[in-house]
Amino acid sequence: MSYHIERISLLARERPPARMTFALGKQTDTSKPAAPQLRTPLGHVQLILSDDRGNKTFGCAGDGLSVRWLDKRSQLSEESKLRELVALIHHARDIYLESPTFDSPFEKWRTCHQQIMRVGRERGQEDLTSSFASALMERALLDAVGRLAKRPLFEMVRENRIGFQPEAIHSELEGLRFTDHLPRGPLTRFYIRHTVGLADPITAADLPADQRVNDGEPETLEEYVRRDGISYFKVKISGDLSWDLDRLARIWQVIPKHSETAVTLDANEAYDDLAPFADFVDRLRSELLGLFQHILYIEQPLSRQLTHDPKAEPWIRRIAQSKPVVIDESDGTLDSFKRAFAMGYAGASHKNCKGFFKSLLNHALIAHYNASGGQAFLSGEDLSNLPIVPLHQDFTALGILGLRHCERNGHHYYFGLSMLTDKEKAGVARHHRDLYVQRGKEWFLNIRNGMVQCPSLQCPGFGVRDEPDWASMTDMNRWIQSNYPG
């Protein structure tokens, strides 16, 4: 089969104001309120693809343009980082259009990804940001290829209609029967790991009446536990040992205490030195043993610049004796996880925004390592997945990778599907009553007993059944020039 990319459009969807403040990462003063957040849109890609049989369709992808997480270059303002990110996304589009005809989706991605990473480095960008730009194009391409084949992405991967060759990237995977390490069928039920941001109120005592949103939805952790029955939690930590321990103790008082309760911790690069982090882990075990026993893993303690530093290896191996450590922000290149695993890290986060093919490659590496007695794993993360395109595509990816729980409560910070148009909400009502529930006049993620169900995402392409309402969006460059002229 031969394919031809006819056009790629880059669009922006306005996000409504957040209903709650969110804070993450290293905090220099935890007593102060979180700094105001940069206003960013949801970026969308519309790719028009034809094949050599005369068929034509669209492919789509979307992500929040979250420069605060992507880009830690201290010399630039967030506005400058956003402008540079949008410029890099346009470069990625141009690279995909330079040679628009291809036979293998995997080879097309591989060639373009290398070029996008090179352009990013030439422009002084972080590898993570370049991966983000590449991943947007990749998902739109895979979505379109699946639509032309009239098959869900799970079938496209399982039958290898995408040309996936992990040994082309990691030679040690030669001979690996990759499909043997996929689920027999796509997973369509997931535990929601509810994120507790650094600014999130835990109990009603943390939220004075005059600061409540009063929109009918839960606003504190205890309210979410009571309403949604959640038992999986992801807690942000700040790098302030005493403040973090005190807050974790208060969280432990609120969350359910049964055998299924699971907690993960995320430092978001809060530490520049693993010695105090090791002290934090030791104190956590001695002072909050009950909570400690329910912690599955700890995510990204070190800054991305220090994650792969050989000096960190003894500390990582020491900490890993207590809890597995996972990389996230430091997963900027295709060999990031391989280098991290060699140092004692146990896993890497899956995020579509870092690349679906990258997660397939890491999944293959994990199968290879575990066949030799390793205990490596992928985790499902990404708070910024919002409906429809980013959220649906990431649930679809989780179902392929066999991940049964995921960080997935960006809805907590926005009011349901309020950012969508009436046309898009009608599609939700028509096709996705498994994944969403209507309360009043708005639709929300349908979490029951801490889980969501989404078999409706098993449709041709990458989990998006209806075409987005492109007419409601703005050209991405125009949005940036209107809001952040450089």
NORWONOR-V787422 format. One record per pair of residues at least 24 apart in sequence whose ideal C-beta (glycine too) atoms are under 7 Angstrom apart, sorted by sequence separation. I is the first residue (numbers start at 0). J is the second residue. D is the distance in Angstrom with one decimal. If there is no record, write none. Layout:
BEGIN
i=I j=J d=D
i=I j=J d=D
END
This chain:
BEGIN
i=39 j=63 d=6.4
i=40 j=64 d=6.3
i=91 j=115 d=4.8
i=157 j=181 d=5.8
i=276 j=300 d=4.8
i=300 j=324 d=6.7
i=319 j=343 d=5.1
i=333 j=357 d=6.1
i=382 j=406 d=5.8
i=385 j=409 d=5.0
i=417 j=441 d=6.2
i=431 j=455 d=4.9
i=39 j=64 d=4.6
i=90 j=115 d=7.0
i=111 j=136 d=6.7
i=156 j=181 d=6.9
i=195 j=220 d=5.7
i=230 j=255 d=5.5
i=297 j=322 d=5.3
i=303 j=328 d=4.8
i=336 j=361 d=4.9
i=377 j=402 d=6.3
i=379 j=404 d=6.5
i=381 j=406 d=6.2
i=384 j=409 d=5.7
i=416 j=441 d=6.4
i=430 j=455 d=5.5
i=14 j=40 d=6.1
i=39 j=65 d=6.7
i=296 j=322 d=6.0
i=299 j=325 d=6.9
i=303 j=329 d=4.1
i=319 j=345 d=6.3
i=379 j=405 d=3.2
i=380 j=406 d=4.7
i=382 j=408 d=7.0
i=383 j=409 d=5.7
i=415 j=441 d=4.2
i=416 j=442 d=4.4
i=13 j=40 d=5.8
i=14 j=41 d=6.1
i=39 j=66 d=7.0
i=273 j=300 d=6.8
i=296 j=323 d=4.2
i=297 j=324 d=5.4
i=298 j=325 d=4.6
i=299 j=326 d=6.1
i=315 j=342 d=5.6
i=316 j=343 d=4.0
i=333 j=360 d=6.3
i=337 j=364 d=6.0
i=379 j=406 d=6.7
i=382 j=409 d=5.2
i=414 j=441 d=6.5
i=415 j=442 d=5.4
i=12 j=40 d=5.7
i=90 j=118 d=5.2
i=234 j=262 d=6.3
i=236 j=264 d=5.5
i=238 j=266 d=6.6
i=262 j=290 d=6.6
i=273 j=301 d=6.3
i=294 j=322 d=5.7
i=296 j=324 d=6.8
i=299 j=327 d=4.2
i=315 j=343 d=4.1
i=336 j=364 d=6.4
i=340 j=368 d=6.4
i=349 j=377 d=4.8
i=385 j=413 d=6.7
i=415 j=443 d=4.2
i=11 j=40 d=3.9
i=12 j=41 d=4.3
i=37 j=66 d=6.9
i=108 j=137 d=5.1
i=224 j=253 d=6.3
i=230 j=259 d=5.0
i=236 j=265 d=7.0
i=296 j=325 d=5.2
i=298 j=327 d=5.3
i=299 j=328 d=5.4
i=315 j=344 d=6.1
i=345 j=374 d=6.3
i=346 j=375 d=6.0
i=349 j=378 d=6.7
i=352 j=381 d=6.4
i=37 j=67 d=6.7
i=193 j=223 d=5.9
i=220 j=250 d=6.8
i=224 j=254 d=6.2
i=230 j=260 d=5.0
i=231 j=261 d=4.9
i=232 j=262 d=4.9
i=233 j=263 d=4.9
i=234 j=264 d=5.5
i=235 j=265 d=5.4
i=236 j=266 d=5.2
i=264 j=294 d=6.3
i=270 j=300 d=4.9
i=299 j=329 d=6.6
i=312 j=342 d=4.5
i=345 j=375 d=5.9
i=346 j=376 d=4.5
i=347 j=377 d=6.2
i=348 j=378 d=5.1
i=349 j=379 d=5.5
i=350 j=380 d=5.6
i=386 j=416 d=5.4
i=11 j=42 d=6.0
i=12 j=43 d=6.1
i=224 j=255 d=6.7
i=230 j=261 d=6.8
i=238 j=269 d=3.3
i=262 j=293 d=5.0
i=263 j=294 d=6.8
i=268 j=299 d=5.8
i=269 j=300 d=6.9
i=270 j=301 d=5.6
i=271 j=302 d=5.9
i=307 j=338 d=5.3
i=311 j=342 d=6.9
i=312 j=343 d=6.0
i=345 j=376 d=6.5
i=346 j=377 d=6.1
i=349 j=380 d=6.9
i=350 j=381 d=4.4
i=87 j=119 d=6.0
i=108 j=140 d=6.9
i=153 j=185 d=4.0
i=221 j=253 d=4.8
i=233 j=265 d=5.9
i=235 j=267 d=6.6
i=237 j=269 d=5.9
i=238 j=270 d=5.7
i=261 j=293 d=6.0
i=262 j=294 d=5.0
i=263 j=295 d=5.2
i=266 j=298 d=6.9
i=267 j=299 d=6.1
i=307 j=339 d=6.5
i=346 j=378 d=5.7
i=348 j=380 d=4.1
i=387 j=419 d=6.7
i=10 j=43 d=4.5
i=107 j=140 d=6.7
i=220 j=253 d=5.5
i=236 j=269 d=6.4
i=256 j=289 d=7.0
i=260 j=293 d=5.1
i=262 j=295 d=6.9
i=263 j=296 d=5.6
i=264 j=297 d=4.7
i=265 j=298 d=4.2
i=266 j=299 d=5.9
i=268 j=301 d=6.6
i=306 j=339 d=6.7
i=386 j=419 d=6.5
i=410 j=443 d=6.4
i=261 j=295 d=5.3
i=264 j=298 d=6.7
i=265 j=299 d=6.6
i=266 j=300 d=4.4
i=268 j=302 d=4.4
i=271 j=305 d=6.7
i=410 j=444 d=4.8
i=430 j=464 d=5.0
i=9 j=44 d=6.2
i=10 j=45 d=6.5
i=87 j=122 d=6.7
i=240 j=275 d=6.8
i=263 j=298 d=6.3
i=268 j=303 d=6.1
i=307 j=342 d=6.8
i=340 j=375 d=6.0
i=430 j=465 d=6.8
i=104 j=140 d=6.0
i=193 j=229 d=4.8
i=243 j=279 d=6.8
i=247 j=283 d=7.0
i=251 j=287 d=6.1
i=387 j=423 d=6.3
i=7 j=44 d=6.5
i=8 j=45 d=4.4
i=87 j=124 d=5.9
i=104 j=141 d=6.1
i=195 j=232 d=6.3
i=277 j=314 d=5.8
i=284 j=321 d=6.3
i=191 j=229 d=6.1
i=193 j=231 d=6.8
i=197 j=235 d=5.0
i=240 j=278 d=6.8
i=244 j=282 d=6.2
i=251 j=289 d=6.5
i=273 j=311 d=5.6
i=280 j=318 d=5.6
i=358 j=396 d=6.6
i=362 j=400 d=5.6
i=426 j=464 d=6.9
i=7 j=46 d=5.0
i=192 j=231 d=4.1
i=193 j=232 d=5.4
i=194 j=233 d=4.6
i=195 j=234 d=4.8
i=196 j=235 d=5.4
i=240 j=279 d=5.2
i=244 j=283 d=6.6
i=248 j=287 d=6.0
i=251 j=290 d=4.3
i=426 j=465 d=3.8
i=37 j=77 d=4.3
i=104 j=144 d=5.2
i=191 j=231 d=6.5
i=192 j=232 d=6.3
i=193 j=233 d=7.0
i=195 j=235 d=6.5
i=197 j=237 d=5.6
i=247 j=287 d=6.0
i=274 j=314 d=6.8
i=277 j=317 d=6.1
i=6 j=47 d=4.4
i=83 j=124 d=6.7
i=87 j=128 d=6.5
i=91 j=132 d=4.2
i=95 j=136 d=5.0
i=190 j=231 d=4.7
i=192 j=233 d=4.7
i=273 j=314 d=3.6
i=277 j=318 d=5.6
i=280 j=321 d=5.6
i=351 j=392 d=5.7
i=355 j=396 d=5.6
i=4 j=46 d=6.4
i=5 j=47 d=4.4
i=39 j=81 d=6.2
i=87 j=129 d=6.6
i=91 j=133 d=5.8
i=240 j=282 d=6.7
i=244 j=286 d=6.2
i=273 j=315 d=7.0
i=280 j=322 d=6.7
i=351 j=393 d=4.7
i=358 j=400 d=6.1
i=5 j=48 d=6.9
i=247 j=290 d=6.2
i=4 j=48 d=5.8
i=5 j=49 d=5.9
i=37 j=81 d=6.7
i=84 j=128 d=6.0
i=88 j=132 d=4.7
i=91 j=135 d=6.9
i=92 j=136 d=6.6
i=423 j=467 d=6.9
i=87 j=132 d=4.7
i=91 j=136 d=5.2
i=351 j=396 d=5.5
i=423 j=468 d=5.2
i=2 j=48 d=5.8
i=3 j=49 d=5.0
i=42 j=88 d=6.7
i=422 j=468 d=4.9
i=88 j=135 d=6.3
i=349 j=396 d=6.7
i=2 j=50 d=5.4
i=201 j=249 d=5.3
i=420 j=468 d=4.6
i=1 j=50 d=6.7
i=201 j=250 d=5.9
i=296 j=345 d=6.8
i=0 j=50 d=5.9
i=1 j=51 d=4.2
i=296 j=346 d=6.5
i=298 j=348 d=6.6
i=0 j=51 d=6.7
i=202 j=253 d=6.4
i=349 j=400 d=5.9
i=420 j=471 d=4.8
i=201 j=253 d=5.8
i=72 j=125 d=6.8
i=325 j=378 d=5.5
i=327 j=380 d=6.3
i=349 j=402 d=6.5
i=70 j=125 d=5.7
i=195 j=250 d=6.3
i=69 j=125 d=6.9
i=105 j=161 d=5.5
i=106 j=162 d=6.0
i=104 j=161 d=4.5
i=105 j=162 d=4.0
i=69 j=127 d=5.5
i=70 j=128 d=5.5
i=104 j=162 d=5.9
i=105 j=163 d=5.0
i=109 j=167 d=6.8
i=69 j=128 d=4.8
i=103 j=162 d=3.3
i=105 j=164 d=6.2
i=394 j=453 d=5.3
i=268 j=328 d=5.6
i=395 j=456 d=5.2
i=69 j=131 d=5.8
i=394 j=456 d=5.7
i=391 j=456 d=5.5
i=395 j=461 d=5.8
i=395 j=462 d=3.2
i=394 j=462 d=6.4
i=392 j=461 d=5.1
i=392 j=462 d=4.9
i=192 j=263 d=6.7
i=391 j=462 d=4.1
i=392 j=463 d=6.6
i=391 j=463 d=5.2
i=62 j=135 d=6.3
i=60 j=135 d=4.9
i=388 j=463 d=5.6
i=387 j=463 d=6.6
i=60 j=138 d=3.7
i=9 j=88 d=6.1
i=60 j=139 d=4.1
i=388 j=467 d=6.2
i=9 j=89 d=6.5
i=59 j=139 d=5.7
i=387 j=467 d=7.0
i=58 j=139 d=4.2
i=58 j=140 d=5.9
i=60 j=142 d=6.7
i=296 j=378 d=6.7
i=9 j=92 d=6.1
i=59 j=142 d=5.6
i=58 j=142 d=3.8
i=7 j=92 d=4.7
i=58 j=143 d=2.7
i=57 j=143 d=6.3
i=56 j=143 d=5.6
i=7 j=95 d=6.2
i=58 j=146 d=6.7
i=7 j=96 d=6.2
i=56 j=146 d=4.3
i=4 j=95 d=6.2
i=44 j=135 d=5.1
i=56 j=147 d=5.5
i=4 j=96 d=6.2
i=44 j=136 d=6.5
i=42 j=135 d=6.8
i=46 j=139 d=4.0
i=54 j=147 d=5.5
i=46 j=140 d=6.2
i=4 j=99 d=4.1
i=44 j=139 d=4.2
i=48 j=143 d=3.8
i=3 j=99 d=5.5
i=48 j=144 d=6.9
i=3 j=100 d=4.8
i=46 j=143 d=5.4
i=50 j=147 d=5.3
i=2 j=100 d=7.0
i=1 j=100 d=6.4
i=2 j=101 d=5.6
i=48 j=147 d=6.6
i=1 j=102 d=5.5
i=0 j=102 d=6.8
i=2 j=144 d=6.7
i=33 j=197 d=7.0
i=33 j=198 d=4.6
i=168 j=333 d=5.7
i=169 j=337 d=6.7
i=26 j=197 d=6.3
i=23 j=196 d=6.2
i=231 j=404 d=5.1
i=233 j=406 d=4.8
i=22 j=196 d=5.5
i=23 j=197 d=6.2
i=21 j=196 d=4.5
i=22 j=197 d=3.9
i=22 j=198 d=4.1
i=21 j=198 d=6.4
i=20 j=198 d=4.6
i=180 j=362 d=6.8
i=177 j=363 d=5.5
i=180 j=366 d=4.2
i=175 j=363 d=6.0
i=194 j=382 d=5.3
i=169 j=360 d=6.6
i=172 j=363 d=5.3
i=175 j=366 d=6.5
i=168 j=360 d=5.6
i=175 j=367 d=6.0
i=18 j=212 d=5.1
i=165 j=360 d=5.6
i=169 j=364 d=6.2
i=172 j=367 d=5.8
i=18 j=214 d=6.5
i=163 j=359 d=6.2
i=171 j=367 d=6.3
i=165 j=363 d=4.1
i=216 j=414 d=7.0
i=19 j=218 d=6.9
i=214 j=414 d=5.9
i=127 j=328 d=6.2
i=130 j=331 d=5.7
i=127 j=331 d=4.1
i=126 j=331 d=3.0
i=189 j=394 d=6.8
i=125 j=331 d=6.5
i=126 j=332 d=5.3
i=29 j=237 d=5.7
i=189 j=397 d=6.2
i=29 j=239 d=5.2
i=26 j=237 d=4.1
i=186 j=397 d=6.6
i=187 j=398 d=6.0
i=23 j=235 d=5.1
i=25 j=237 d=6.5
i=26 j=238 d=6.8
i=186 j=398 d=4.2
i=192 j=404 d=5.3
i=194 j=406 d=5.5
i=25 j=238 d=4.7
i=26 j=239 d=6.2
i=29 j=242 d=4.6
i=138 j=351 d=6.3
i=185 j=398 d=3.8
i=190 j=403 d=6.3
i=192 j=405 d=6.0
i=141 j=355 d=6.7
i=185 j=399 d=6.3
i=189 j=403 d=6.3
i=190 j=404 d=3.7
i=192 j=406 d=4.7
i=194 j=408 d=5.4
i=186 j=401 d=6.2
i=189 j=404 d=6.2
i=192 j=407 d=6.7
i=193 j=408 d=5.0
i=189 j=405 d=5.7
i=191 j=407 d=5.0
i=134 j=351 d=6.4
i=137 j=354 d=6.3
i=138 j=355 d=6.0
i=186 j=403 d=6.5
i=191 j=408 d=6.3
i=229 j=446 d=7.0
i=134 j=352 d=5.6
i=137 j=355 d=6.2
i=181 j=399 d=6.7
i=231 j=449 d=6.4
i=134 j=353 d=6.1
i=137 j=356 d=6.2
i=182 j=401 d=4.7
i=227 j=446 d=4.2
i=228 j=447 d=7.0
i=230 j=449 d=4.9
i=134 j=354 d=4.3
i=181 j=401 d=7.0
i=228 j=448 d=4.4
i=229 j=449 d=4.2
i=131 j=352 d=5.4
i=133 j=354 d=6.3
i=134 j=355 d=6.9
i=228 j=449 d=4.9
i=131 j=353 d=7.0
i=227 j=449 d=6.3
i=130 j=353 d=5.2
i=130 j=354 d=5.5
i=215 j=439 d=6.7
i=130 j=357 d=7.0
i=71 j=303 d=6.8
i=24 j=267 d=4.0
i=25 j=268 d=6.8
i=152 j=395 d=5.8
i=156 j=399 d=5.6
i=23 j=267 d=4.7
i=24 j=268 d=6.2
i=25 j=269 d=4.1
i=24 j=269 d=5.9
i=153 j=398 d=6.3
i=153 j=399 d=5.3
i=152 j=399 d=6.7
i=108 j=356 d=5.5
i=105 j=356 d=6.9
i=138 j=392 d=5.9
i=191 j=446 d=5.5
i=191 j=449 d=6.1
i=190 j=449 d=5.6
i=191 j=450 d=6.7
i=190 j=450 d=5.4
i=191 j=451 d=6.1
i=189 j=450 d=6.4
i=188 j=450 d=5.8
i=189 j=451 d=5.7
i=188 j=452 d=5.1
i=187 j=452 d=6.2
i=187 j=453 d=5.4
i=187 j=454 d=4.3
i=187 j=457 d=6.8
i=185 j=457 d=5.8
i=62 j=352 d=4.8
i=153 j=457 d=6.8
i=151 j=457 d=4.7
i=151 j=458 d=6.1
i=151 j=459 d=6.4
i=152 j=460 d=6.7
i=150 j=459 d=6.0
i=152 j=461 d=4.9
i=149 j=459 d=4.9
i=152 j=462 d=6.9
i=146 j=459 d=5.0
i=145 j=459 d=5.6
i=146 j=460 d=4.3
i=145 j=460 d=4.1
i=145 j=461 d=6.0
i=65 j=383 d=5.2
i=142 j=460 d=4.4
i=142 j=461 d=3.8
i=63 j=383 d=4.1
i=141 j=461 d=5.4
i=62 j=383 d=7.0
i=142 j=463 d=6.5
i=63 j=385 d=6.5
i=138 j=461 d=5.9
i=61 j=388 d=3.5
i=62 j=389 d=5.4
i=60 j=388 d=6.5
i=61 j=389 d=4.8
i=59 j=388 d=5.5
i=60 j=392 d=6.9
i=41 j=385 d=6.3
i=43 j=388 d=6.5
i=85 j=475 d=5.8
i=21 j=412 d=5.5
i=85 j=476 d=6.7
i=19 j=411 d=6.9
i=19 j=412 d=5.3
i=18 j=412 d=6.3
i=85 j=479 d=5.0
i=17 j=412 d=4.8
i=18 j=413 d=6.2
i=17 j=413 d=6.2
i=18 j=414 d=5.5
i=82 j=479 d=5.9
i=15 j=413 d=6.4
i=81 j=479 d=6.9
i=82 j=483 d=6.0
i=15 j=417 d=5.5
i=58 j=460 d=7.0
i=81 j=483 d=6.0
i=15 j=418 d=5.5
i=82 j=485 d=5.0
i=14 j=418 d=5.8
i=59 j=463 d=5.8
i=78 j=483 d=4.6
i=12 j=418 d=6.6
i=59 j=467 d=5.8
i=57 j=466 d=6.1
i=43 j=467 d=6.5
i=45 j=469 d=5.9
i=43 j=472 d=6.1
i=42 j=475 d=6.1
i=40 j=478 d=5.7
i=38 j=482 d=6.9
i=10 j=469 d=6.5
i=12 j=472 d=5.0
i=11 j=472 d=6.1
i=10 j=472 d=3.9
i=11 j=473 d=5.0
i=10 j=473 d=6.6
i=10 j=474 d=6.4
i=11 j=475 d=4.6
i=10 j=475 d=5.8
i=9 j=475 d=4.1
i=11 j=478 d=3.8
END
